[in-house]
């Protein structure tokens, strides 16, 4: 199962389904929830930024200050929707990214 982790940018939930988005700019439906994947991913490489997204450290192209002390992430090449680090996770995210 390791290769799927090496080629992904993020995991995300949409319409009660969970997907993985790859470096090839493709999304694939997964059988398990984000909660499941969050418990099985390497915390050095992956971070759950909000209820909808888990991102890979190498996928982050840019980090932008956003409203209400939150952060907006730009991933390469993912651009389907905004990825906002929730206020509750900003401090942990900054520690993780450093």
C-alpha positions as CSV (number, residue, x, y, z in Angstrom):
1,X,0.0,0.0,0.0
2,X,3.0,2.3,0.3
3,X,3.1,3.4,-3.4
4,X,-0.3,5.1,-3.1
5,X,1.1,7.3,-0.3
6,X,4.2,8.3,-2.3
7,X,2.2,9.6,-5.3
8,X,-0.4,11.6,-3.5
9,X,-0.9,15.3,-2.8
10,X,-3.9,15.1,-0.5
11,X,-6.8,13.2,0.8
12,X,-10.2,15.0,0.8
13,X,-13.9,14.4,1.5
14,X,-16.6,15.6,-0.8
15,X,-20.3,14.6,-0.9
16,X,-19.8,12.0,1.9
17,X,-17.0,10.2,-0.1
18,X,-13.2,10.2,0.4
19,X,-10.7,10.8,-2.4
20,X,-7.0,10.8,-3.0
21,X,-5.5,13.4,-5.3
22,X,-2.2,12.4,-7.1
23,X,0.8,14.2,-8.5
24,X,-0.7,13.3,-11.9
25,X,-3.6,15.7,-11.1
26,X,-6.1,12.8,-10.8
27,X,-8.5,12.0,-8.1
28,X,-9.5,8.5,-7.0
29,X,-12.4,7.3,-4.8
30,X,-11.3,5.5,-1.7
31,X,-13.1,2.9,0.4
32,X,-12.3,4.5,3.8
33,X,-13.1,7.8,5.6
34,X,-10.6,10.6,6.2
35,X,-10.7,9.6,9.9
36,X,-9.4,6.1,8.9
37,X,-6.6,7.5,6.6
38,X,-5.6,10.0,9.2
39,X,-4.9,7.2,11.6
40,X,-2.8,5.3,9.0
41,X,-0.6,8.0,7.5
42,X,2.8,9.1,8.6
43,X,2.4,12.2,10.7
44,X,5.7,13.5,9.5
45,X,4.5,13.6,6.0
46,X,0.7,14.2,6.4
47,X,-1.3,16.8,8.3
48,X,-5.1,17.0,8.7
49,X,-5.7,20.8,8.1
50,X,-9.4,20.7,8.6
51,X,-12.5,18.4,8.4
52,X,-12.1,18.0,4.7
53,X,-8.4,17.8,3.9
54,X,-5.3,15.9,4.8
55,X,-2.2,17.2,2.9
56,X,1.2,15.9,2.1
57,X,4.1,18.2,3.2
58,X,5.7,18.1,-0.3
59,X,2.5,19.1,-2.0
60,X,2.4,22.5,-0.4
61,X,3.4,25.1,-2.9
62,X,2.5,28.2,-0.9
63,X,1.0,29.3,2.5
64,X,-1.0,32.5,2.5
65,X,-2.3,34.4,5.5
66,X,-6.1,34.2,5.5
67,X,-9.0,35.8,7.5
68,X,-9.5,35.1,11.2
69,X,-5.9,33.9,11.8
70,X,-6.3,31.0,9.4
71,X,-4.0,30.0,6.6
72,X,-4.8,29.2,3.0
73,X,-2.7,26.5,1.3
74,X,-1.9,26.3,-2.4
75,X,-1.0,22.7,-3.5
76,X,0.6,21.7,-6.7
77,X,-1.2,20.9,-9.0
78,X,-4.5,20.6,-7.0
79,X,-6.8,23.6,-7.5
80,X,-10.3,22.1,-7.1
81,X,-11.2,24.0,-4.0
82,X,-9.7,26.3,-1.3
83,X,-7.8,24.5,1.4
84,X,-8.0,26.5,4.6
85,X,-6.2,25.5,7.8
86,X,-8.7,25.7,10.6
87,X,-8.0,28.2,13.4
88,X,-7.8,25.3,15.9
89,X,-5.0,23.7,13.8
90,X,-2.9,26.7,12.8
91,X,-0.5,26.4,15.7
92,X,0.0,22.6,15.2
93,X,0.3,23.1,11.5
94,X,3.1,25.7,11.9
95,X,5.0,23.4,14.2
96,X,4.5,20.5,11.7
97,X,5.7,22.5,8.7
98,X,8.8,23.7,10.5
